[in-house]
Amino acid sequence: MRTKVHNLKHIAIVMGRNYASRLGMIRAAAESGCDVIVIQTGRNTKCRIDASSKYVLKTFIAKEPDHAKLVNIIKSLENVGEKRILLPTDDYTASVIDLHLDELTQNFMMPNVSRRQGELVSMMNKYRVKQTAKDAGLRVADGWVAHCDEANYIIPDGISYPCFIKPKESFKRALKRLMTRCNNERELALQLKRISEISKDDILIEELIDIDQEIAVLGVSVDGKSIIPGIISIKEHFLGVAATGTVCSITSYPGLEEKLTAFMEKINLTGLFDIDLFVSNGTIYFNELNLRLGASGYAITKSIINLPGVLINTLLGINPKAEFERSFPQYHFINEKTALSKVFAGQWTFSRFSEELAKANVTFILDDTDNKPYSQLKLSTLKRRVMTFVKKCFRIK
């Protein structure tokens, strides 16, 4: 049985680019007793799906990468005598508020690492965090960092192939589309050359390990002390975001909770987190840490415990009873936004989508108590289907 967390009425400001992630945070904040203001930062700022939630008071737009616009909107929402709560739902918004923590902290409460400005961003360094995970006893893939000397990247010695390249900092969104597998040094050099044309930032090169199962561990941390209620086993995904999966007890992986707790203690976070792991040949590997609730995090909130509610009460100085069942039956979830992306990419049919939706006992957008977002999603999907059909007809002609 899931546990609810309650507090007095406050204002929570939810921000990010993904409407499904924002909507999950909106509902979690509302359940914990907050009214909600939303700041959309993604490219599709015409999307009204999460803004149509009955819990939203106002919606603002601050398109990436305009940091100043986002900060100015936040500061315009100051209320003298009342600290409002900032809830970022992606790396971009988390990094912006962390880099302005000193000027925002007088009137806002927000996630932080060691209460120091810029420290949360420093923990978005994938190479640094992997070393920390290794020190905590977690298994990690070998990794190397490629630096750029004015024009070209220098390939480090000792790389094993095949390898995989990714941005060293998780908030470098522009570089994420260049993440790819390289089978040999020639392919690696060619891809690094492409990257050098748009960026000179350090690149992380990792040993490529075959993945049998992807896992996400969601939790909340207060000064490094963590609550990890469950683990998500990902079944289907699209571009790295979970579409369907199951919520299981952390106890189903003996010894893992202790290692993850030790790891988060070293990070010293006060905030929500999402740890990505994978299983290869029976061995669990640490992949990366997200210092916010991951896209699949609402599955935990809706089935076991309101993790954002625990964080909200902690920031307000309330000591909630964060109680939850340690053992429970599996919950099957669907992230309708990601699942529909699979449909429009030709990976699923609409019939498959309907079947998966009917099987799920945890849905991210469909909610009988807050039904407008799903109505908006159905309308948006219909328009997209019509546009797809029209374009197909014109191509035939």
C-alpha positions as CSV (number, residue, x, y, z in Angstrom):
1,M,0.0,0.0,0.0
2,R,1.4,3.4,-1.0
3,T,1.9,6.1,1.5
4,K,0.8,9.7,1.0
5,V,2.6,12.7,2.4
6,H,0.7,15.8,3.5
7,N,1.6,19.4,4.4
8,L,0.1,22.9,4.5
9,K,-0.7,24.7,1.3
10,H,2.5,26.0,-0.5
11,I,3.5,26.9,-4.0
12,A,5.6,24.4,-6.0
13,I,7.2,25.6,-9.3
14,V,7.6,22.7,-11.7
15,M,10.0,23.2,-14.6
16,G,11.3,21.2,-17.5
17,R,11.1,20.2,-21.2
18,N,9.1,17.0,-21.1
19,Y,5.3,17.3,-20.4
20,A,5.0,13.8,-19.1
21,S,7.7,14.4,-16.5
22,R,6.2,17.8,-15.6
23,L,2.8,16.3,-15.2
24,G,4.0,13.5,-12.9
25,M,5.7,16.2,-10.7
26,I,2.6,18.4,-10.8
27,R,0.4,15.7,-9.5
28,A,2.9,14.6,-6.9
29,A,3.3,18.2,-5.6
30,A,-0.5,18.6,-5.6
31,E,-0.9,15.4,-3.6
32,S,1.5,16.7,-1.0
33,G,-0.7,19.8,-0.6
34,C,0.9,22.3,-3.0
35,D,-0.6,24.6,-5.6
36,V,1.5,24.4,-8.8
37,I,3.0,26.8,-11.2
38,V,4.6,25.4,-14.4
39,I,7.6,26.7,-16.5
40,Q,7.9,25.0,-19.9
41,T,11.4,25.0,-21.3
42,G,11.2,22.6,-24.2
43,R,11.0,23.4,-27.9
44,N,7.3,22.4,-28.1
45,T,6.0,25.1,-25.9
46,K,2.6,25.0,-27.5
47,C,1.9,21.8,-25.7
48,R,-1.0,22.2,-23.2
49,I,-1.2,18.6,-22.0
50,D,0.3,19.1,-18.5
51,A,-0.8,22.7,-18.3
52,S,-4.4,21.5,-18.6
53,S,-4.1,19.7,-15.2
54,K,-6.6,21.0,-12.7
55,Y,-3.7,21.5,-10.2
56,V,-1.9,24.1,-12.3
57,L,-2.4,27.8,-11.4
58,K,-0.2,29.4,-14.1
59,T,2.1,28.4,-17.0
60,F,5.2,30.3,-18.2
61,I,7.5,29.7,-21.1
62,A,11.3,29.9,-21.1
63,K,12.7,28.2,-24.1
64,E,16.2,26.7,-23.9
65,P,18.9,27.7,-23.8
66,D,17.9,31.1,-22.4
67,H,19.1,30.8,-18.8
68,A,18.4,34.4,-18.0
69,K,14.8,34.1,-19.1
70,L,14.3,31.1,-16.9
71,V,15.9,32.8,-13.9
72,N,13.9,36.0,-14.4
73,I,10.6,34.1,-14.5
74,I,11.6,32.3,-11.3
75,K,12.5,35.5,-9.6
76,S,9.2,37.1,-10.7
77,L,7.4,34.5,-8.7
78,E,9.1,35.5,-5.4
79,N,6.7,36.0,-2.5
80,V,8.0,37.9,0.4
81,G,7.7,36.0,3.6
82,E,7.1,32.6,1.9
83,K,9.7,30.4,0.4
84,R,8.5,28.6,-2.7
85,I,9.7,25.2,-3.9
86,L,11.6,24.7,-7.1
87,L,11.2,21.3,-8.7
88,P,13.3,20.7,-11.8
89,T,12.4,17.7,-13.9
90,D,15.4,17.6,-16.2
91,D,19.2,18.2,-16.2
92,Y,18.9,21.6,-17.9
93,T,16.6,23.2,-15.3
94,A,18.4,21.5,-12.4
95,S,21.7,23.0,-13.7
96,V,20.3,26.5,-14.2
97,I,18.9,26.8,-10.6
98,D,22.0,25.2,-9.1
99,L,24.2,27.8,-10.9
100,H,22.0,30.5,-9.4
101,L,21.5,28.9,-6.0
102,D,23.0,31.8,-4.0
103,E,20.7,34.4,-5.5
104,L,17.6,32.2,-5.4
105,T,18.0,30.6,-2.0
106,Q,16.7,33.7,-0.1
107,N,13.2,33.2,-1.5
108,F,13.1,29.6,-2.8
109,M,13.9,26.1,-1.7
110,M,15.5,23.7,-4.2
111,P,17.5,20.6,-4.6
112,N,21.2,21.0,-3.8
113,V,24.5,19.2,-3.1
114,S,26.1,20.2,0.2
115,R,24.2,23.5,0.0
116,R,26.9,24.9,-2.3
117,Q,26.2,26.7,-5.6
118,G,27.4,24.8,-8.6
119,E,28.1,21.6,-6.7
120,L,25.0,19.8,-8.1
121,V,26.3,20.7,-11.6
122,S,29.7,19.3,-10.8
123,M,28.0,16.0,-9.9
124,M,26.7,15.9,-13.5
125,N,30.2,15.0,-14.6
126,K,29.7,11.4,-15.6
127,Y,33.3,10.4,-15.3
128,R,33.6,11.8,-11.7
129,V,30.4,10.2,-10.6
130,K,31.4,6.8,-12.1
131,Q,34.6,6.9,-10.0
132,T,32.5,7.7,-6.9
133,A,30.2,4.7,-7.7
134,K,33.3,2.5,-8.1
135,D,34.5,3.7,-4.7
136,A,31.1,2.7,-3.2
137,G,31.5,-0.8,-4.4
138,L,29.5,-0.6,-7.6
139,R,30.7,-2.3,-10.8
140,V,31.3,0.2,-13.7
141,A,32.4,-0.1,-17.3
142,D,35.9,1.2,-18.1
143,G,36.0,4.8,-19.3
144,W,38.3,7.4,-20.8
145,V,38.0,11.1,-21.3
146,A,38.9,12.7,-24.7
147,H,40.1,16.3,-24.6
148,C,40.1,18.7,-27.5
149,D,43.3,20.6,-28.3
150,E,42.0,23.7,-30.2
151,A,40.7,21.8,-33.3
152,N,40.9,18.1,-32.8
153,Y,40.1,15.6,-30.0
154,I,43.0,13.5,-28.7
155,I,42.1,9.8,-28.5
156,P,43.3,8.4,-25.1
157,D,45.5,5.3,-25.0
158,G,44.2,1.9,-24.0
159,I,40.6,2.2,-25.4
160,S,39.0,-1.2,-26.0
161,Y,36.6,-1.6,-28.9
162,P,33.8,-1.5,-29.5
163,C,33.2,1.6,-27.4
164,F,30.4,4.1,-26.8
165,I,30.8,7.9,-26.6
166,K,28.6,10.4,-24.7
167,P,28.9,13.9,-23.2
168,K,30.9,14.0,-20.0
169,E,28.3,16.3,-18.5
170,S,24.7,15.1,-18.5
171,F,23.2,18.5,-19.2
172,K,25.0,19.0,-22.5
173,R,21.8,18.3,-24.5
174,A,23.2,19.4,-27.9
175,L,25.8,16.6,-27.8
176,K,23.4,13.8,-26.8
177,R,22.3,13.3,-30.4
178,L,25.9,12.4,-31.2
179,M,26.1,9.5,-28.7
180,T,27.0,6.4,-30.7
181,R,28.8,3.1,-30.9
182,C,32.3,3.0,-32.4
183,N,33.7,-0.3,-33.5
184,N,37.3,0.8,-34.1
185,E,39.6,3.7,-33.9
186,R,38.8,5.0,-37.3
187,E,35.0,5.3,-36.5
188,L,35.9,6.9,-33.2
189,A,38.1,9.5,-34.8
190,L,35.5,10.3,-37.4
191,Q,32.8,10.8,-34.8
192,L,35.0,13.0,-32.6
193,K,35.8,15.0,-35.7
194,R,32.0,15.6,-36.2
195,I,31.7,16.6,-32.5
196,S,34.6,19.1,-32.8
197,E,32.7,21.0,-35.4
198,I,30.0,22.0,-32.9
199,S,31.7,21.7,-29.5
200,K,35.1,21.5,-27.8
201,D,33.7,20.0,-24.5
202,D,35.3,16.8,-23.1
203,I,33.8,13.6,-24.3
204,L,33.4,10.4,-22.3
205,I,34.4,7.1,-24.0
206,E,33.2,3.9,-22.4
207,E,33.7,0.3,-22.8
208,L,30.7,-1.2,-24.6
209,I,29.1,-4.0,-22.6
210,D,26.2,-6.1,-23.9
211,I,23.0,-5.2,-21.9
212,D,20.6,-8.0,-20.9
213,Q,18.3,-5.8,-18.7
214,E,18.0,-2.1,-17.9
215,I,17.1,-1.0,-14.4
216,A,16.2,2.4,-12.9
217,V,16.4,3.0,-9.1
218,L,14.4,6.0,-7.9
219,G,14.8,7.7,-4.5
220,V,15.0,10.8,-2.4
221,S,18.1,11.9,-0.4
222,V,18.4,14.3,2.5
223,D,22.0,15.4,3.2
224,G,23.1,12.1,1.7
225,K,20.7,9.9,3.7
226,S,18.6,8.0,1.2
227,I,15.2,6.4,0.9
228,I,15.1,3.8,-2.0
229,P,11.6,2.3,-2.0
230,G,11.6,0.4,-5.3
231,I,13.4,-0.5,-8.5
232,I,12.1,-0.2,-12.1
233,S,12.7,-3.0,-14.6
234,I,12.4,-1.4,-18.0
235,K,10.7,-3.5,-20.7
236,E,10.4,-1.2,-23.6
237,H,12.0,2.2,-24.3
238,F,12.3,4.8,-27.0
239,L,15.5,6.9,-27.3
240,G,16.6,5.9,-23.8
241,V,13.3,6.8,-22.1
242,A,11.2,4.0,-20.6
243,A,7.9,3.3,-22.3
244,T,6.8,0.3,-20.3
245,G,8.1,-1.7,-17.4
246,T,7.5,-3.0,-13.9
247,V,8.0,-1.6,-10.4
248,C,9.7,-4.2,-8.0
249,S,10.9,-4.1,-4.5
250,I,14.6,-3.2,-4.0
251,T,14.8,-6.3,-1.9
252,S,14.6,-8.4,-5.1
253,Y,18.2,-7.5,-5.7
254,P,20.0,-8.5,-2.4
255,G,22.9,-6.3,-1.4
256,L,22.2,-3.6,-4.0
257,E,20.4,-1.2,-1.6
258,E,23.4,-1.0,0.7
259,K,25.8,-0.2,-2.1
260,L,23.5,2.5,-3.5
261,T,22.9,4.0,-0.1
262,A,26.7,4.2,0.4
263,F,27.1,5.8,-3.0
264,M,24.4,8.5,-2.4
265,E,26.0,9.3,1.0
266,K,29.2,10.2,-0.9
267,I,27.2,12.5,-3.2
268,N,25.5,14.3,-0.3
269,L,22.4,15.3,-2.2
270,T,19.3,16.8,-0.9
271,G,16.8,16.1,-3.6
272,L,15.4,13.4,-5.9
273,F,17.5,11.0,-7.8
274,D,17.4,8.4,-10.5
275,I,20.2,5.8,-10.8
276,D,20.5,3.9,-14.1
277,L,21.9,0.4,-13.9
278,F,22.1,-2.5,-16.3
279,V,22.6,-6.2,-16.0
280,S,25.1,-8.1,-18.2
281,N,25.8,-11.8,-17.8
282,G,24.3,-11.7,-14.3
283,T,26.4,-8.7,-13.2
284,I,24.8,-5.4,-12.2
285,Y,26.7,-2.3,-13.6
286,F,26.3,1.3,-12.6
287,N,25.5,3.4,-15.7
288,E,24.7,7.0,-14.6
289,L,23.2,9.2,-11.9
290,N,20.5,11.8,-12.6
291,L,20.1,14.4,-9.9
292,R,16.3,14.7,-10.3
293,L,13.4,12.2,-10.7
294,G,13.9,10.3,-14.0
295,A,11.2,10.1,-16.7
296,S,10.0,6.8,-15.2
297,G,9.9,8.1,-11.6
298,Y,6.2,8.7,-11.6
299,A,5.7,4.9,-11.6
300,I,7.2,4.9,-8.0
301,T,5.2,7.9,-6.9
302,K,1.9,6.5,-8.1
303,S,2.4,2.9,-6.8
304,I,4.5,3.0,-3.6
305,I,5.3,6.4,-2.1
306,N,5.2,10.1,-3.1
307,L,8.9,10.8,-3.4
308,P,8.5,14.4,-4.4
309,G,6.2,14.8,-1.4
310,V,8.9,13.6,0.9
311,L,11.3,16.1,-0.6
312,I,8.8,18.9,-0.4
313,N,8.1,18.3,3.3
314,T,11.9,18.0,4.0
315,L,12.5,21.4,2.4
316,L,9.7,22.9,4.4
317,G,11.2,21.5,7.6
318,I,8.5,19.0,8.2
319,N,9.5,15.5,9.2
320,P,7.2,13.2,7.2
321,K,6.7,9.6,8.0
322,A,8.1,8.2,4.8
323,E,6.6,4.7,5.4
324,F,6.0,2.2,2.6
325,E,5.7,-1.5,2.1
326,R,9.1,-3.2,1.6
327,S,7.4,-6.1,-0.2
328,F,4.6,-5.7,-2.7
329,P,3.3,-7.3,-6.0
330,Q,4.8,-5.9,-9.2
331,Y,3.2,-2.9,-10.8
332,H,3.1,-2.6,-14.5
333,F,3.4,0.9,-15.9
334,I,3.1,2.7,-19.2
335,N,4.4,6.2,-20.1
336,E,1.9,7.1,-22.8
337,K,4.0,9.9,-24.2
338,T,7.0,7.6,-24.9
339,A,4.8,4.7,-26.0
340,L,3.1,6.9,-28.6
341,S,6.6,8.0,-29.8
342,K,7.2,4.3,-30.5
343,V,4.0,4.2,-32.5
344,F,4.8,7.2,-34.7
345,A,8.3,5.9,-35.2
346,G,6.8,2.7,-36.6
347,Q,8.0,0.4,-33.8
348,W,4.5,-0.2,-32.4
349,T,1.0,-0.2,-33.9
350,F,-1.9,1.7,-32.3
351,S,-3.4,-1.7,-31.4
352,R,-0.2,-2.5,-29.5
353,F,-0.4,0.8,-27.7
354,S,-4.0,0.1,-26.6
355,E,-3.1,-3.4,-25.4
356,E,-0.2,-2.1,-23.3
357,L,-2.4,0.7,-21.9
358,A,-5.1,-1.9,-20.9
359,K,-2.5,-4.1,-19.2
360,A,-0.9,-1.3,-17.1
361,N,-2.1,-0.6,-13.6
362,V,0.1,2.5,-13.4
363,T,-0.4,5.1,-16.1
364,F,1.5,8.4,-16.4
365,I,-1.1,10.6,-18.1
366,L,-4.4,8.8,-17.8
367,D,-6.0,9.6,-14.4
368,D,-9.7,9.6,-13.6
369,T,-9.2,12.3,-10.9
370,D,-7.4,14.7,-13.3
371,N,-8.8,13.8,-16.7
372,K,-8.1,16.8,-18.9
373,P,-4.4,15.9,-19.7
374,Y,-5.4,12.6,-21.2
375,S,-8.2,14.2,-23.2
376,Q,-5.6,16.7,-24.5
377,L,-3.2,13.8,-25.4
378,K,-6.0,12.0,-27.4
379,L,-6.7,15.2,-29.3
380,S,-3.0,15.8,-30.0
381,T,-2.6,12.2,-31.1
382,L,-5.6,12.5,-33.5
383,K,-4.2,15.7,-35.1
384,R,-0.9,14.0,-35.5
385,R,-2.4,10.9,-37.1
386,V,-4.4,13.1,-39.6
387,M,-1.2,15.1,-40.5
388,T,0.7,11.9,-41.0
389,F,-2.0,10.6,-43.3
390,V,-2.1,13.8,-45.3
391,K,1.7,13.9,-45.7
392,K,1.6,10.3,-46.8
393,C,-1.1,11.0,-49.4
394,F,1.0,13.9,-50.9
395,R,4.1,11.7,-51.1
396,I,2.1,9.1,-53.0
397,K,1.0,11.7,-55.5
